[in-house]
Amino acid sequence: MSSLQVAQKSEKSLTEILVMVVLVAVLMASFIFYFFKQQGQISQAGFSSIAQVFSARVNGIRGQWFMDLKPRFVSLASNQVQPDGGFLMQVPVNKLGWVDSHDDALLCQMIWHYVMEAPLLYMRVPISAVLVEQQKQVLPYCQYSLPSGEYFTYQRHNGKVSEIKLAY
């Protein structure tokens, strides 16, 4: 092989490498662009899933309340060790069997803890838990919301969990 052929071959492989690097960079840039473009919808879909899990667990606790003949506290198996050293969590319920808390200071946070057994976080973003008290005709309810404005509510008196709504 002559030196001219060697030079042409190395020049050709350098060009091929450069084209491949540019192609990969363009593909990565387009993926990042479309990911951030769809991030809001992804976040809303995930938070909607959390609301559905919350609703299913609330209904499961109420079903257990019926099976246990309507006690004041429902005993549930827990993934975490409880203060008494066991794996049974005592979930307080109201007289209709819906998850409620007797601690007025952190009412909605405690309800979240009893139902979800997880911190108030979604994809490393804090979820705010607020007790909403409006007019005297409307009973107070818990609202769980993300900083981006999506939220769902939990009505303690009837166990209803709302669909995801936007605050803005």
VMD Tcl script that builds the backbone (N, CA, C; Angstrom):
set m [mol new atoms 504]
animate dup $m
set s [atomselect $m all]
$s set {name element resname resid chain x y z} {
  {N N MET 1 A 0.830 -1.167 0.000}
  {CA C MET 1 A 0.000 0.000 0.000}
  {C C MET 1 A 0.882 1.240 0.000}
  {N N SER 2 A 0.542 2.152 -0.862}
  {CA C SER 2 A 1.355 3.367 -0.964}
  {C C SER 2 A 0.950 4.364 0.118}
  {N N SER 3 A 1.789 5.333 0.328}
  {CA C SER 3 A 1.513 6.330 1.360}
  {C C SER 3 A 0.292 7.169 0.999}
  {N N LEU 4 A 0.023 7.333 -0.282}
  {CA C LEU 4 A -1.158 8.081 -0.721}
  {C C LEU 4 A -2.437 7.322 -0.336}
  {N N GLN 5 A -2.426 5.992 -0.511}
  {CA C GLN 5 A -3.592 5.188 -0.162}
  {C C GLN 5 A -3.828 5.187 1.351}
  {N N VAL 6 A -2.732 5.124 2.127}
  {CA C VAL 6 A -2.847 5.158 3.588}
  {C C VAL 6 A -3.431 6.488 4.037}
  {N N ALA 7 A -2.984 7.582 3.448}
  {CA C ALA 7 A -3.487 8.905 3.807}
  {C C ALA 7 A -4.970 9.034 3.458}
  {N N GLN 8 A -5.372 8.525 2.286}
  {CA C GLN 8 A -6.770 8.592 1.873}
  {C C GLN 8 A -7.652 7.757 2.804}
  {N N LYS 9 A -7.134 6.562 3.203}
  {CA C LYS 9 A -7.910 5.691 4.075}
  {C C LYS 9 A -8.102 6.332 5.462}
  {N N SER 10 A -7.068 6.925 6.040}
  {CA C SER 10 A -7.191 7.557 7.352}
  {C C SER 10 A -8.083 8.793 7.269}
  {N N GLU 11 A -8.015 9.494 6.140}
  {CA C GLU 11 A -8.868 10.655 5.941}
  {C C GLU 11 A -10.330 10.221 5.851}
  {N N LYS 12 A -10.562 9.110 5.162}
  {CA C LYS 12 A -11.913 8.584 5.008}
  {C C LYS 12 A -12.466 8.127 6.358}
  {N N SER 13 A -11.676 7.433 7.176}
  {CA C SER 13 A -12.174 6.956 8.462}
  {C C SER 13 A -12.402 8.136 9.417}
  {N N LEU 14 A -11.599 9.178 9.359}
  {CA C LEU 14 A -11.794 10.363 10.176}
  {C C LEU 14 A -13.105 11.056 9.802}
  {N N THR 15 A -13.400 11.116 8.529}
  {CA C THR 15 A -14.652 11.710 8.053}
  {C C THR 15 A -15.843 10.874 8.518}
  {N N GLU 16 A -15.716 9.557 8.442}
  {CA C GLU 16 A -16.797 8.688 8.891}
  {C C GLU 16 A -17.059 8.872 10.388}
  {N N ILE 17 A -16.019 8.963 11.174}
  {CA C ILE 17 A -16.167 9.162 12.622}
  {C C ILE 17 A -16.832 10.496 12.901}
  {N N LEU 18 A -16.424 11.535 12.203}
  {CA C LEU 18 A -17.002 12.864 12.387}
  {C C LEU 18 A -18.494 12.866 12.037}
  {N N VAL 19 A -18.865 12.203 10.941}
  {CA C VAL 19 A -20.270 12.119 10.538}
  {C C VAL 19 A -21.071 11.370 11.603}
  {N N MET 20 A -20.535 10.288 12.124}
  {CA C MET 20 A -21.228 9.524 13.153}
  {C C MET 20 A -21.424 10.350 14.432}
  {N N VAL 21 A -20.420 11.096 14.841}
  {CA C VAL 21 A -20.524 11.934 16.035}
  {C C VAL 21 A -21.602 12.994 15.839}
  {N N VAL 22 A -21.628 13.623 14.681}
  {CA C VAL 22 A -22.640 14.646 14.404}
  {C C VAL 22 A -24.034 14.018 14.393}
  {N N LEU 23 A -24.163 12.847 13.792}
  {CA C LEU 23 A -25.449 12.158 13.729}
  {C C LEU 23 A -25.948 11.795 15.131}
  {N N VAL 24 A -25.093 11.266 15.972}
  {CA C VAL 24 A -25.473 10.924 17.343}
  {C C VAL 24 A -25.865 12.183 18.113}
  {N N ALA 25 A -25.123 13.271 17.946}
  {CA C ALA 25 A -25.431 14.525 18.640}
  {C C ALA 25 A -26.800 15.057 18.213}
  {N N VAL 26 A -27.118 14.976 16.925}
  {CA C VAL 26 A -28.422 15.440 16.438}
  {C C VAL 26 A -29.538 14.575 17.016}
  {N N LEU 27 A -29.344 13.269 17.058}
  {CA C LEU 27 A -30.351 12.380 17.629}
  {C C LEU 27 A -30.557 12.651 19.119}
  {N N MET 28 A -29.475 12.865 19.854}
  {CA C MET 28 A -29.592 13.166 21.280}
  {C C MET 28 A -30.322 14.493 21.502}
  {N N ALA 29 A -29.988 15.484 20.705}
  {CA C ALA 29 A -30.634 16.791 20.841}
  {C C ALA 29 A -32.134 16.691 20.556}
  {N N SER 30 A -32.493 15.930 19.529}
  {CA C SER 30 A -33.924 15.796 19.217}
  {C C SER 30 A -34.650 15.029 20.324}
  {N N PHE 31 A -34.025 13.994 20.889}
  {CA C PHE 31 A -34.642 13.260 21.993}
  {C C PHE 31 A -34.848 14.179 23.187}
  {N N ILE 32 A -33.856 14.953 23.561}
  {CA C ILE 32 A -33.959 15.863 24.706}
  {C C ILE 32 A -35.050 16.902 24.458}
  {N N PHE 33 A -35.111 17.430 23.239}
  {CA C PHE 33 A -36.131 18.425 22.898}
  {C C PHE 33 A -37.528 17.842 23.075}
  {N N TYR 34 A -37.788 16.660 22.528}
  {CA C TYR 34 A -39.112 16.054 22.621}
  {C C TYR 34 A -39.430 15.578 24.035}
  {N N PHE 35 A -38.416 15.173 24.778}
  {CA C PHE 35 A -38.643 14.776 26.167}
  {C C PHE 35 A -39.138 15.959 26.970}
  {N N PHE 36 A -38.451 17.098 26.890}
  {CA C PHE 36 A -38.869 18.266 27.652}
  {C C PHE 36 A -40.193 18.824 27.141}
  {N N LYS 37 A -40.477 18.632 25.878}
  {CA C LYS 37 A -41.752 19.075 25.325}
  {C C LYS 37 A -42.901 18.262 25.913}
  {N N GLN 38 A -42.701 16.977 26.180}
  {CA C GLN 38 A -43.730 16.085 26.692}
  {C C GLN 38 A -43.682 15.914 28.214}
  {N N GLN 39 A -42.750 16.552 28.883}
  {CA C GLN 39 A -42.551 16.335 30.315}
  {C C GLN 39 A -43.800 16.653 31.132}
  {N N GLY 40 A -44.536 17.686 30.773}
  {CA C GLY 40 A -45.752 18.040 31.497}
  {C C GLY 40 A -46.796 16.939 31.423}
  {N N GLN 41 A -46.958 16.365 30.234}
  {CA C GLN 41 A -47.933 15.285 30.075}
  {C C GLN 41 A -47.494 14.029 30.825}
  {N N ILE 42 A -46.206 13.758 30.821}
  {CA C ILE 42 A -45.676 12.606 31.554}
  {C C ILE 42 A -45.916 12.783 33.045}
  {N N SER 43 A -45.651 13.985 33.546}
  {CA C SER 43 A -45.850 14.272 34.961}
  {C C SER 43 A -47.324 14.146 35.335}
  {N N GLN 44 A -48.207 14.670 34.495}
  {CA C GLN 44 A -49.636 14.604 34.792}
  {C C GLN 44 A -50.134 13.159 34.779}
  {N N ALA 45 A -49.662 12.355 33.843}
  {CA C ALA 45 A -50.073 10.947 33.778}
  {C C ALA 45 A -49.601 10.186 35.017}
  {N N GLY 46 A -48.382 10.443 35.467}
  {CA C GLY 46 A -47.864 9.779 36.665}
  {C C GLY 46 A -48.621 10.188 37.915}
  {N N PHE 47 A -48.934 11.467 38.033}
  {CA C PHE 47 A -49.660 11.952 39.205}
  {C C PHE 47 A -51.096 11.416 39.196}
  {N N SER 48 A -51.666 11.272 38.017}
  {CA C SER 48 A -52.995 10.669 37.886}
  {C C SER 48 A -52.963 9.226 38.379}
  {N N SER 49 A -51.898 8.524 38.079}
  {CA C SER 49 A -51.742 7.150 38.565}
  {C C SER 49 A -51.666 7.119 40.087}
  {N N ILE 50 A -50.982 8.079 40.684}
  {CA C ILE 50 A -50.892 8.157 42.143}
  {C C ILE 50 A -52.285 8.386 42.740}
  {N N ALA 51 A -53.092 9.250 42.110}
  {CA C ALA 51 A -54.454 9.495 42.602}
  {C C ALA 51 A -55.293 8.220 42.535}
  {N N GLN 52 A -55.113 7.425 41.488}
  {CA C GLN 52 A -55.858 6.170 41.365}
  {C C GLN 52 A -55.429 5.166 42.429}
  {N N VAL 53 A -54.131 5.098 42.701}
  {CA C VAL 53 A -53.637 4.200 43.758}
  {C C VAL 53 A -54.179 4.651 45.115}
  {N N PHE 54 A -54.180 5.957 45.348}
  {CA C PHE 54 A -54.704 6.504 46.599}
  {C C PHE 54 A -56.168 6.083 46.764}
  {N N SER 55 A -56.957 6.255 45.718}
  {CA C SER 55 A -58.372 5.898 45.756}
  {C C SER 55 A -58.564 4.400 46.006}
  {N N ALA 56 A -57.792 3.575 45.331}
  {CA C ALA 56 A -57.915 2.122 45.502}
  {C C ALA 56 A -57.564 1.711 46.927}
  {N N ARG 57 A -56.557 2.316 47.498}
  {CA C ARG 57 A -56.163 1.956 48.864}
  {C C ARG 57 A -57.191 2.431 49.888}
  {N N VAL 58 A -57.759 3.610 49.660}
  {CA C VAL 58 A -58.816 4.093 50.554}
  {C C VAL 58 A -59.991 3.121 50.532}
  {N N ASN 59 A -60.386 2.686 49.341}
  {CA C ASN 59 A -61.494 1.743 49.231}
  {C C ASN 59 A -61.137 0.377 49.826}
  {N N GLY 60 A -59.877 -0.021 49.695}
  {CA C GLY 60 A -59.435 -1.271 50.308}
  {C C GLY 60 A -59.492 -1.219 51.820}
  {N N ILE 61 A -59.103 -0.093 52.392}
  {CA C ILE 61 A -59.164 0.073 53.850}
  {C C ILE 61 A -60.616 0.047 54.314}
  {N N ARG 62 A -61.500 0.675 53.545}
  {CA C ARG 62 A -62.917 0.650 53.929}
  {C C ARG 62 A -63.476 -0.769 53.822}
  {N N GLY 63 A -63.078 -1.508 52.815}
  {CA C GLY 63 A -63.511 -2.897 52.701}
  {C C GLY 63 A -63.061 -3.722 53.894}
  {N N GLN 64 A -61.823 -3.491 54.334}
  {CA C GLN 64 A -61.311 -4.186 55.520}
  {C C GLN 64 A -62.101 -3.779 56.753}
  {N N TRP 65 A -62.497 -2.527 56.827}
  {CA C TRP 65 A -63.314 -2.021 57.941}
  {C C TRP 65 A -64.626 -2.801 58.030}
  {N N PHE 66 A -65.267 -3.018 56.868}
  {CA C PHE 66 A -66.500 -3.811 56.851}
  {C C PHE 66 A -66.241 -5.247 57.306}
  {N N MET 67 A -65.165 -5.843 56.809}
  {CA C MET 67 A -64.869 -7.237 57.161}
  {C C MET 67 A -64.530 -7.396 58.638}
  {N N ASP 68 A -63.938 -6.360 59.235}
  {CA C ASP 68 A -63.584 -6.411 60.655}
  {C C ASP 68 A -64.733 -5.970 61.558}
  {N N LEU 69 A -65.921 -5.829 60.995}
  {CA C LEU 69 A -67.132 -5.452 61.738}
  {C C LEU 69 A -67.065 -4.037 62.301}
  {N N LYS 70 A -66.558 -3.117 61.514}
  {CA C LYS 70 A -66.608 -1.670 61.759}
  {C C LYS 70 A -65.905 -1.198 63.041}
  {N N PRO 71 A -64.616 -1.515 63.194}
  {CA C PRO 71 A -63.887 -1.006 64.370}
  {C C PRO 71 A -63.479 0.460 64.164}
  {N N ARG 72 A -62.955 1.074 65.203}
  {CA C ARG 72 A -62.467 2.466 65.091}
  {C C ARG 72 A -61.126 2.532 64.377}
  {N N PHE 73 A -60.334 1.454 64.480}
  {CA C PHE 73 A -59.032 1.375 63.825}
  {C C PHE 73 A -58.990 0.094 62.995}
  {N N VAL 74 A -58.468 0.206 61.780}
  {CA C VAL 74 A -58.320 -0.958 60.910}
  {C C VAL 74 A -56.859 -1.387 60.964}
  {N N SER 75 A -56.622 -2.661 61.218}
  {CA C SER 75 A -55.253 -3.193 61.263}
  {C C SER 75 A -54.858 -3.654 59.870}
  {N N LEU 76 A -53.763 -3.091 59.367}
  {CA C LEU 76 A -53.269 -3.438 58.041}
  {C C LEU 76 A -51.822 -3.876 58.123}
  {N N ALA 77 A -51.454 -4.824 57.272}
  {CA C ALA 77 A -50.045 -5.208 57.166}
  {C C ALA 77 A -49.281 -4.039 56.576}
  {N N SER 78 A -48.137 -3.751 57.134}
  {CA C SER 78 A -47.329 -2.613 56.705}
  {C C SER 78 A -45.977 -3.083 56.201}
  {N N ASN 79 A -45.405 -2.313 55.302}
  {CA C ASN 79 A -44.059 -2.596 54.807}
  {C C ASN 79 A -42.995 -2.088 55.773}
  {N N GLN 80 A -43.388 -1.248 56.704}
  {CA C GLN 80 A -42.445 -0.619 57.613}
  {C C GLN 80 A -42.692 -1.132 59.037}
  {N N VAL 81 A -41.641 -1.157 59.818}
  {CA C VAL 81 A -41.767 -1.553 61.222}
  {C C VAL 81 A -42.474 -0.422 61.966}
  {N N GLN 82 A -43.490 -0.775 62.725}
  {CA C GLN 82 A -44.284 0.195 63.465}
  {C C GLN 82 A -43.649 0.457 64.835}
  {N N PRO 83 A -44.097 1.511 65.540}
  {CA C PRO 83 A -43.515 1.834 66.858}
  {C C PRO 83 A -43.585 0.689 67.863}
  {N N ASP 84 A -44.593 -0.186 67.745}
  {CA C ASP 84 A -44.694 -1.306 68.685}
  {C C ASP 84 A -43.795 -2.471 68.287}
  {N N GLY 85 A -43.033 -2.325 67.195}
  {CA C GLY 85 A -42.104 -3.361 66.766}
  {C C GLY 85 A -42.689 -4.354 65.786}
  {N N GLY 86 A -43.979 -4.257 65.517}
  {CA C GLY 86 A -44.625 -5.191 64.598}
  {C C GLY 86 A -44.764 -4.615 63.197}
  {N N PHE 87 A -45.453 -5.367 62.358}
  {CA C PHE 87 A -45.677 -4.932 60.994}
  {C C PHE 87 A -47.153 -4.647 60.729}
  {N N LEU 88 A -47.947 -4.460 61.791}
  {CA C LEU 88 A -49.347 -4.093 61.632}
  {C C LEU 88 A -49.512 -2.612 61.933}
  {N N MET 89 A -50.144 -1.914 61.003}
  {CA C MET 89 A -50.389 -0.486 61.173}
  {C C MET 89 A -51.858 -0.302 61.543}
  {N N GLN 90 A -52.115 0.508 62.541}
  {CA C GLN 90 A -53.474 0.818 62.966}
  {C C GLN 90 A -53.920 2.094 62.245}
  {N N VAL 91 A -54.856 1.956 61.324}
  {CA C VAL 91 A -55.339 3.088 60.530}
  {C C VAL 91 A -56.645 3.590 61.131}
  {N N PRO 92 A -56.686 4.849 61.582}
  {CA C PRO 92 A -57.936 5.383 62.136}
  {C C PRO 92 A -58.943 5.663 61.015}
  {N N VAL 93 A -60.181 5.340 61.286}
  {CA C VAL 93 A -61.257 5.597 60.328}
  {C C VAL 93 A -62.373 6.350 61.044}
  {N N ASN 94 A -63.198 7.053 60.271}
  {CA C ASN 94 A -64.332 7.745 60.872}
  {C C ASN 94 A -65.503 6.774 61.037}
  {N N LYS 95 A -66.645 7.268 61.481}
  {CA C LYS 95 A -67.779 6.377 61.765}
  {C C LYS 95 A -68.369 5.743 60.513}
  {N N LEU 96 A -68.021 6.259 59.334}
  {CA C LEU 96 A -68.489 5.667 58.079}
  {C C LEU 96 A -67.442 4.745 57.447}
  {N N GLY 97 A -66.284 4.616 58.087}
  {CA C GLY 97 A -65.263 3.691 57.616}
  {C C GLY 97 A -64.243 4.284 56.667}
  {N N TRP 98 A -64.245 5.589 56.479}
  {CA C TRP 98 A -63.264 6.222 55.587}
  {C C TRP 98 A -62.034 6.640 56.381}
  {N N VAL 99 A -60.891 6.578 55.757}
  {CA C VAL 99 A -59.632 6.923 56.429}
  {C C VAL 99 A -59.715 8.364 56.911}
  {N N ASP 100 A -59.410 8.556 58.167}
  {CA C ASP 100 A -59.441 9.878 58.777}
  {C C ASP 100 A -58.348 9.907 59.832}
  {N N SER 101 A -58.063 11.051 60.349}
  {CA C SER 101 A -57.057 11.160 61.402}
  {C C SER 101 A -57.635 11.974 62.540}
  {N N HIS 102 A -57.222 11.647 63.736}
  {CA C HIS 102 A -57.688 12.368 64.905}
  {C C HIS 102 A -56.712 13.485 65.279}
  {N N ASP 103 A -55.635 13.615 64.520}
  {CA C ASP 103 A -54.634 14.648 64.749}
  {C C ASP 103 A -54.985 15.844 63.867}
  {N N ASP 104 A -55.512 16.907 64.471}
  {CA C ASP 104 A -55.958 18.056 63.687}
  {C C ASP 104 A -54.815 18.861 63.088}
  {N N ALA 105 A -53.635 18.796 63.686}
  {CA C ALA 105 A -52.524 19.630 63.218}
  {C C ALA 105 A -52.023 19.207 61.838}
  {N N LEU 106 A -51.839 17.935 61.630}
  {CA C LEU 106 A -51.302 17.441 60.360}
  {C C LEU 106 A -52.268 16.429 59.748}
  {N N LEU 107 A -53.515 16.779 59.704}
  {CA C LEU 107 A -54.564 15.858 59.304}
  {C C LEU 107 A -54.313 15.234 57.937}
  {N N CYS 108 A -54.126 16.035 56.909}
  {CA C CYS 108 A -53.980 15.507 55.545}
  {C C CYS 108 A -52.652 14.766 55.367}
  {N N GLN 109 A -51.594 15.225 56.024}
  {CA C GLN 109 A -50.322 14.514 55.945}
  {C C GLN 109 A -50.440 13.127 56.578}
  {N N MET 110 A -51.146 13.038 57.694}
  {CA C MET 110 A -51.311 11.752 58.359}
  {C C MET 110 A -52.170 10.808 57.519}
  {N N ILE 111 A -53.211 11.340 56.890}
  {CA C ILE 111 A -54.044 10.508 56.024}
  {C C ILE 111 A -53.202 9.952 54.886}
  {N N TRP 112 A -52.354 10.799 54.280}
  {CA C TRP 112 A -51.465 10.331 53.200}
  {C C TRP 112 A -50.573 9.199 53.714}
  {N N HIS 113 A -50.003 9.395 54.896}
  {CA C HIS 113 A -49.114 8.378 55.468}
  {C C HIS 113 A -49.854 7.055 55.681}
  {N N TYR 114 A -51.053 7.120 56.220}
  {CA C TYR 114 A -51.821 5.894 56.459}
  {C C TYR 114 A -52.170 5.183 55.154}
  {N N VAL 115 A -52.535 5.952 54.143}
  {CA C VAL 115 A -52.999 5.353 52.893}
  {C C VAL 115 A -51.830 4.896 52.025}
  {N N MET 116 A -50.854 5.747 51.819}
  {CA C MET 116 A -49.794 5.466 50.847}
  {C C MET 116 A -48.552 4.824 51.459}
  {N N GLU 117 A -48.336 4.995 52.753}
  {CA C GLU 117 A -47.119 4.488 53.414}
  {C C GLU 117 A -45.858 4.940 52.684}
  {N N ALA 118 A -45.850 6.188 52.262}
  {CA C ALA 118 A -44.721 6.748 51.517}
  {C C ALA 118 A -44.636 8.235 51.839}
  {N N PRO 119 A -43.455 8.821 51.652}
  {CA C PRO 119 A -43.350 10.261 51.882}
  {C C PRO 119 A -44.148 11.043 50.842}
  {N N LEU 120 A -44.422 12.281 51.156}
  {CA C LEU 120 A -45.146 13.166 50.243}
  {C C LEU 120 A -44.203 13.664 49.149}
  {N N LEU 121 A -43.796 12.759 48.271}
  {CA C LEU 121 A -42.889 13.081 47.167}
  {C C LEU 121 A -43.373 12.397 45.901}
  {N N TYR 122 A -43.175 13.078 44.774}
  {CA C TYR 122 A -43.444 12.493 43.468}
  {C C TYR 122 A -42.293 12.892 42.550}
  {N N MET 123 A -41.516 11.926 42.134}
  {CA C MET 123 A -40.347 12.167 41.275}
  {C C MET 123 A -39.448 13.270 41.849}
  {N N ARG 124 A -39.158 13.136 43.134}
  {CA C ARG 124 A -38.297 14.069 43.882}
  {C C ARG 124 A -38.882 15.473 44.019}
  {N N VAL 125 A -40.163 15.617 43.751}
  {CA C VAL 125 A -40.861 16.891 43.896}
  {C C VAL 125 A -41.817 16.741 45.072}
  {N N PRO 126 A -41.824 17.699 45.992}
  {CA C PRO 126 A -42.722 17.556 47.148}
  {C C PRO 126 A -44.188 17.710 46.747}
  {N N ILE 127 A -45.018 16.927 47.399}
  {CA C ILE 127 A -46.465 17.037 47.230}
  {C C ILE 127 A -46.983 17.785 48.449}
  {N N SER 128 A -47.730 18.847 48.218}
  {CA C SER 128 A -48.276 19.581 49.360}
  {C C SER 128 A -49.617 18.969 49.749}
  {N N ALA 129 A -49.846 18.892 51.038}
  {CA C ALA 129 A -51.090 18.354 51.580}
  {C C ALA 129 A -51.735 19.442 52.421}
  {N N VAL 130 A -52.924 19.875 51.998}
  {CA C VAL 130 A -53.581 21.007 52.644}
  {C C VAL 130 A -55.019 20.638 52.978}
  {N N LEU 131 A -55.458 21.026 54.160}
  {CA C LEU 131 A -56.857 20.866 54.542}
  {C C LEU 131 A -57.594 22.112 54.065}
  {N N VAL 132 A -58.558 21.923 53.169}
  {CA C VAL 132 A -59.302 23.049 52.601}
  {C C VAL 132 A -60.640 23.164 53.325}
  {N N GLU 133 A -60.840 24.321 53.943}
  {CA C GLU 133 A -62.097 24.614 54.624}
  {C C GLU 133 A -62.679 25.857 53.993}
  {N N GLN 134 A -63.797 25.684 53.290}
  {CA C GLN 134 A -64.397 26.822 52.592}
  {C C GLN 134 A -65.604 27.338 53.362}
  {N N GLN 135 A -66.753 27.210 52.754}
  {CA C GLN 135 A -67.975 27.704 53.372}
  {C C GLN 135 A -68.492 26.684 54.370}
  {N N LYS 136 A -69.490 27.092 55.129}
  {CA C LYS 136 A -70.047 26.183 56.130}
  {C C LYS 136 A -70.837 25.043 55.494}
  {N N GLN 137 A -71.330 25.216 54.247}
  {CA C GLN 137 A -72.096 24.152 53.604}
  {C C GLN 137 A -71.186 23.020 53.131}
  {N N VAL 138 A -69.961 23.336 52.760}
  {CA C VAL 138 A -69.033 22.343 52.219}
  {C C VAL 138 A -68.149 21.822 53.352}
  {N N LEU 139 A -68.101 20.506 53.476}
  {CA C LEU 139 A -67.255 19.909 54.507}
  {C C LEU 139 A -65.782 20.048 54.121}
  {N N PRO 140 A -64.876 20.175 55.098}
  {CA C PRO 140 A -63.454 20.290 54.772}
  {C C PRO 140 A -62.948 19.022 54.080}
  {N N TYR 141 A -61.973 19.217 53.187}
  {CA C TYR 141 A -61.389 18.097 52.450}
  {C C TYR 141 A -59.892 18.313 52.303}
  {N N CYS 142 A -59.188 17.225 51.987}
  {CA C CYS 142 A -57.741 17.293 51.792}
  {C C CYS 142 A -57.443 17.503 50.308}
  {N N GLN 143 A -56.462 18.341 50.051}
  {CA C GLN 143 A -56.014 18.570 48.669}
  {C C GLN 143 A -54.530 18.253 48.596}
  {N N TYR 144 A -54.175 17.380 47.666}
  {CA C TYR 144 A -52.782 16.982 47.446}
  {C C TYR 144 A -52.353 17.547 46.102}
  {N N SER 145 A -51.322 18.393 46.100}
  {CA C SER 145 A -50.967 19.070 44.860}
  {C C SER 145 A -49.460 19.136 44.634}
  {N N LEU 146 A -49.111 19.267 43.348}
  {CA C LEU 146 A -47.727 19.451 42.922}
  {C C LEU 146 A -47.472 20.938 42.724}
  {N N PRO 147 A -46.208 21.363 42.769}
  {CA C PRO 147 A -45.906 22.771 42.523}
  {C C PRO 147 A -46.322 23.238 41.118}
  {N N SER 148 A -46.450 22.319 40.169}
  {CA C SER 148 A -46.831 22.692 38.804}
  {C C SER 148 A -48.316 22.999 38.672}
  {N N GLY 149 A -49.112 22.732 39.713}
  {CA C GLY 149 A -50.527 23.093 39.691}
  {C C GLY 149 A -51.493 21.932 39.642}
  {N N GLU 150 A -51.031 20.717 39.342}
  {CA C GLU 150 A -51.935 19.576 39.335}
  {C C GLU 150 A -52.280 19.204 40.775}
  {N N TYR 151 A -53.541 18.807 41.000}
  {CA C TYR 151 A -53.941 18.390 42.335}
  {C C TYR 151 A -55.118 17.427 42.252}
  {N N PHE 152 A -55.313 16.676 43.338}
  {CA C PHE 152 A -56.526 15.899 43.510}
  {C C PHE 152 A -56.976 16.071 44.950}
  {N N THR 153 A -58.254 15.800 45.191}
  {CA C THR 153 A -58.808 16.000 46.519}
  {C C THR 153 A -59.305 14.682 47.091}
  {N N TYR 154 A -59.365 14.632 48.417}
  {CA C TYR 154 A -59.912 13.478 49.141}
  {C C TYR 154 A -60.966 14.003 50.110}
  {N N GLN 155 A -62.198 13.557 49.916}
  {CA C GLN 155 A -63.300 13.932 50.794}
  {C C GLN 155 A -63.356 12.916 51.939}
  {N N ARG 156 A -63.024 13.350 53.140}
  {CA C ARG 156 A -62.971 12.435 54.291}
  {C C ARG 156 A -64.337 11.902 54.690}
  {N N HIS 157 A -65.384 12.636 54.448}
  {CA C HIS 157 A -66.720 12.217 54.885}
  {C C HIS 157 A -67.342 11.156 53.984}
  {N N ASN 158 A -66.903 11.072 52.693}
  {CA C ASN 158 A -67.489 10.050 51.817}
  {C C ASN 158 A -66.442 9.230 51.047}
  {N N GLY 159 A -65.159 9.485 51.282}
  {CA C GLY 159 A -64.095 8.698 50.666}
  {C C GLY 159 A -63.839 8.988 49.199}
  {N N LYS 160 A -64.443 10.024 48.650}
  {CA C LYS 160 A -64.298 10.311 47.226}
  {C C LYS 160 A -62.939 10.946 46.939}
  {N N VAL 161 A -62.258 10.388 45.940}
  {CA C VAL 161 A -60.990 10.952 45.470}
  {C C VAL 161 A -61.264 11.511 44.080}
  {N N SER 162 A -60.946 12.766 43.871}
  {CA C SER 162 A -61.251 13.421 42.593}
  {C C SER 162 A -60.251 13.036 41.514}
  {N N GLU 163 A -60.587 13.378 40.289}
  {CA C GLU 163 A -59.654 13.269 39.176}
  {C C GLU 163 A -58.611 14.373 39.324}
  {N N ILE 164 A -57.539 14.285 38.555}
  {CA C ILE 164 A -56.505 15.326 38.576}
  {C C ILE 164 A -57.073 16.593 37.957}
  {N N LYS 165 A -56.845 17.711 38.626}
  {CA C LYS 165 A -57.302 19.010 38.137}
  {C C LYS 165 A -56.102 19.941 38.072}
  {N N LEU 166 A -56.224 21.018 37.335}
  {CA C LEU 166 A -55.184 22.039 37.252}
  {C C LEU 166 A -55.629 23.271 38.001}
  {N N ALA 167 A -54.752 23.798 38.841}
  {CA C ALA 167 A -55.092 24.970 39.636}
  {C C ALA 167 A -55.085 26.244 38.799}
  {N N TYR 168 A -54.378 26.248 37.709}
  {CA C TYR 168 A -54.247 27.481 36.912}
  {C C TYR 168 A -55.197 27.482 35.752}
}
mol reanalyze $m
mol bondsrecalc $m
mol representation Tube
mol addrep $m
